[in-house]
C-alpha cells in the first residue's frame, strides 16, 4: 500500500509546484506598496516604495509602469517617483517583480489626487471696516472650515457627504468628527503659541482621502484709540498715537479692543478701566469703550489718558493703552 500512495502524493505535489511558475501572483502580500506623501495632492511629486520582509528586493528585477507605459525597470528598483495629475484624474501605477521565491508578483495602486483648503475665523473683535483679519487671542473661539475637492464618477462630491476627522494638537476630537461634520470649533491655547489643527477627509468607503495640517498663531490682544467726531463719527482710518492735541470744546475717544473675545465684550464681563493721570474715571457702563473730555474755557493743558481692558474668564486676555493729550483755547 505504501508503494502505491507515495508516488501519487509526490506526483500531485510536483504538478502543483510547476504550475505556479511563469504566472503572475496578484494576491501575494509578500510585497507592499506605500506612498509618500500618504495623501498625494494634485500636480504633486509622489514616491511609491515597495517593501518586503520575505523578498530581497535588492536582488529582484522590478518594473514600474503608469497607465500601461513602462517608466522604470531594473534590478533593485524598489522605489519610483512621478508627478500626479489634476484633481480627480487617476494614475494607475503597477509594479511587476520577478522574485526567486514567489515567482512574478504584480502590485497595483491607483492614485486619484484630491485637494483640501482650510479656512478659519476667530470670534474676536475688530472695528468696523477693518481691512485685516480678526486674530485669535488666548482662550478665544475659532471656527475651522475645510473645503475639500473630491471627484468621483458622478463629479464633485458634496462636502456634506464626506467623513471628517479632526485633531487639535495631539488630541483627537471624536465628538466633532464623523460623517458630514465639516466644521470644527475649538478654544485656542495661550498667547504666543501656535495651535496645530489637523483635518482628515475621506469618502465613506475611504477610497479617496486627504490630510492637512494648519498652524494658527495665538496673538496678543491690543487697544487702539480713535477720535469720535460728532458729525463725522469715528475716524477708524487714523488711530491716535502716543500724543494727541485738540482745540475743540470737547474730545471723545473711542477705544478698539482688538482681538478680545466677542462674548466677553457683549455680556459685560470685560472690565474697562479709564484713568486720567493715574486717577480712575467714572464712565458710562453702557458705553465703556468711549471717554469724553470737556476742556476748560480758558488756558491750555496736558494729561495722560490710559485704558486697561481685562476680559474676565479668558486667560491672558488683557491689554493697556495710554496716550498724552494736550489742549488749548
Secondary structure, 3 states (H helix, E strand, C coil): CHHHHHHHHHHHHHHHHHHHCCCEECCCCCCEEEEECCCCECCCEEEEEEECCCCCHHHCEEEEEECCEEEEEEECCCEEEEECCCCCCEEEEEEEEEECCCEEEEEEEEEECEEEEEEEEECECCCCCCCCCCCCECCCEEEEEEEEECEECCEECCHHHCEEEEEECCEECCCCCEECCCEEEEECCCCCCEEEEEEEEECCCCCCEEEEEEEEECECCEEEEEEEECCCEEEEEEEECCEEEECCCEEEEEEEEECCEHHHHHCCCEEEEEEECCEECCCCCCCCCEEEEECCCCCCEEEEEEEEEEECCCCCCEEEEEEEEEECC
